[in-house]
Amino acid sequence: MYYCETFLNKSVRRVPDMSGYDWIIITLNNSRSCYKMFRMTRPIFDSLHETLVFNYGLQSTGGMTSTESLAMFLWTLRGPQSVSQVENQFERSTETISRKLV
């Protein structure tokens, strides 16, 4: 009985109020928030994103855009933030975050 209660009874999947990508777009469109969250202005963020995509091969995947990957990385560095904080902010699984940040 202990095994079933501990490992087989999963919690209900949470439904986010706003996706991580939506939060990123809102943050990037507000110059003050953009600087506070990513420690750079929108033009610099866009330039860094373009450089990483065209020169270093940063790619979007089926589940996450390259913009979201970059924003997640920068937001994590600014804190520093724990994986569970990143999971909460961007509404992604711990596995996805670990793959993107490590």
Order of alpha helices (4+ residues) and beta strands (2+ residues): alpha-alpha-alpha-alpha-alpha-alpha
